Amino acid sequence: MKYPTVLQKLLVTFCLTLFLAPKLDAQTKKLKRPKSRVGVASVDSFVQESFDLYDKVYKYDGYAAAGTPLEDEDIDVLEEALEEMSSLSESAPDILNDLDGVGVLKQGKATLQINKAKKALKYSIKTAKELLLGQRERDKKDDDQEKDSESSESEDSTPKSDDKANDIDSSESNEPERDIENVSDGLEVYSKYDFVPGDKLIFYDDFANDFIGDFPAKWNTNGSGEVVTLNKVTGRWFEFKQGYNTYFIPNLPRNLPENYTIEFDLVALGINKQTSSNADLEIRLESNNTFRTGDDFARIRMPFGQYSVFDFNVNNFINRESTINNSIQADIRKAVLNKPHISIAVNKERFRLWVNEKKIIDIPKLIGANTTIKALKFHMDGFKKEGKERLFISNLKVAEGGEDLRRKLMNDGKVSTNGILFDSGSSKIQPRSLGIVRQISQVLMQDESIKLNIIGHTDADGPDDTNLKLSKDRAAAVKDALVNIYNIPAERLTTDGKGEREPVGDNKTTDGKAQNRRVEFVKI
């Protein structure tokens, strides 16, 4: 006997409910790892790594629920996992590029798995932070959010929208709206970041005054390159053109001092599993500002290969003799695909390098004690796919390392810095600026009687009233970072903004604008 279609569906649903109900009540709240692979390498890798980290954090969360204290080794594991999770979370949007040309069903399956991985990462980041801060308190909300939604999702279903960007971010759509964005979201991982940029600007270039298609006016080369715009990132970018012994040299106005910092952003396009293991960017500090090699130099080669973990190569020459020639292993494969920020600090002979918040190199005597560095040189090498594997640089900043901000604030009662960076036209602090905020917090922790007024300043681009509001918002963002990340009592901090009213540099030049975009801390 055949039942009508509708009645048949009702009976099946009823039977499944009776069969599954006891299991749903008894199951743990742990998210389920997808059982099958999508067949897109970047998606499968993202999902696998997300759930590997999720399992690790979930285990420690279980320890906390059972009242088992974390050991030092456990804390180290969680801190490392938190850094990995932050980097992994930032890489999610770039996976979209790998879905171009993939079938609709596979796109749907990939979307669901990515969203599930993002949900696992969200829980893991939140939980790891709470565990490290000793603030983990499990409640019904924590447990309920771990329920797997597989009963309402099928890995073979198609996305409801053809917009892949909306599909990837759909896990965010159910978040309750906030009146004020918590500026510390995503910044805590940088709370121990100890890079502090120099406070006396030597050179800055974002190519804003260069014409698209031209070689930048403030650089020199024995090869070729041009200024371009990119469709997924803001601003202008200088594209290096690879060539034998081809160097790109910013025209520094003077020799570099004993203490200075170098910062820049990179974008790499066309990099994948087929990229050569020899593909690298050479960053060279040299006593010769011509295109020939000088007697003294320090050289770093930053790897871009993806199919395995490749080393940073570090070597130098001091008085025509190499004292260091070594390889340092560091997995920066994800970082180089996601617009990494490179920070370098030179303190006399000591050389340190960070990729985003992670310190890769710290060598006490890489620079010659009596070496005068006259040039910063870049060289692109080992990229085999001409026109497809491309490398771009922007926001190059070279600054002399000035007096310790902590000492200056304590001695003078005020300090001004242009090292706290924000997204363009925004009050969102760029995480790499946390080294300075950390120093200010240390002063406030050391002397609990100190109260500070935080004052924001902007350059003269844009309307006056817009700049005034922006400067006030940026000062408030710095206060929020001090309160939310470093636990400084809010009542010890006030904020103000001056907009473009009090310039210290020429707003008609790139360097002057960079000097004017600053934050002041004044004792009150």
Secondary structure as GFF3:
##gff-version 3
##sequence-region A 1 524
A	DSSP	alpha_helix	5	26	.	.	.	ID=ss1
A	DSSP	alpha_helix	41	65	.	.	.	ID=ss2
A	DSSP	alpha_helix	72	91	.	.	.	ID=ss3
A	DSSP	three_ten_helix	92	99	.	.	.	ID=ss4
A	DSSP	alpha_helix	104	133	.	.	.	ID=ss5
A	DSSP	alpha_helix	140	144	.	.	.	ID=ss6
A	DSSP	alpha_helix	164	168	.	.	.	ID=ss7
A	DSSP	three_ten_helix	170	172	.	.	.	ID=ss8
A	DSSP	three_ten_helix	188	190	.	.	.	ID=ss9
A	DSSP	beta_strand	200	205	.	.	.	ID=ss10
A	DSSP	beta_strand	219	221	.	.	.	ID=ss11
A	DSSP	beta_strand	225	229	.	.	.	ID=ss12
A	DSSP	beta_strand	236	240	.	.	.	ID=ss13
A	DSSP	beta_strand	248	250	.	.	.	ID=ss14
A	DSSP	beta_strand	259	269	.	.	.	ID=ss15
A	DSSP	beta_strand	280	286	.	.	.	ID=ss16
A	DSSP	beta_strand	297	303	.	.	.	ID=ss17
A	DSSP	beta_strand	311	317	.	.	.	ID=ss18
A	DSSP	beta_strand	325	329	.	.	.	ID=ss19
A	DSSP	alpha_helix	333	336	.	.	.	ID=ss20
A	DSSP	beta_strand	341	347	.	.	.	ID=ss21
A	DSSP	beta_strand	350	355	.	.	.	ID=ss22
A	DSSP	beta_strand	358	363	.	.	.	ID=ss23
A	DSSP	beta_strand	375	381	.	.	.	ID=ss24
A	DSSP	beta_strand	390	400	.	.	.	ID=ss25
A	DSSP	alpha_helix	405	412	.	.	.	ID=ss26
A	DSSP	beta_strand	414	417	.	.	.	ID=ss27
A	DSSP	three_ten_helix	431	433	.	.	.	ID=ss28
A	DSSP	alpha_helix	434	446	.	.	.	ID=ss29
A	DSSP	beta_strand	452	457	.	.	.	ID=ss30
A	DSSP	alpha_helix	464	484	.	.	.	ID=ss31
A	DSSP	three_ten_helix	490	492	.	.	.	ID=ss32
A	DSSP	beta_strand	493	499	.	.	.	ID=ss33
A	DSSP	alpha_helix	510	516	.	.	.	ID=ss34
A	DSSP	beta_strand	518	523	.	.	.	ID=ss35
###
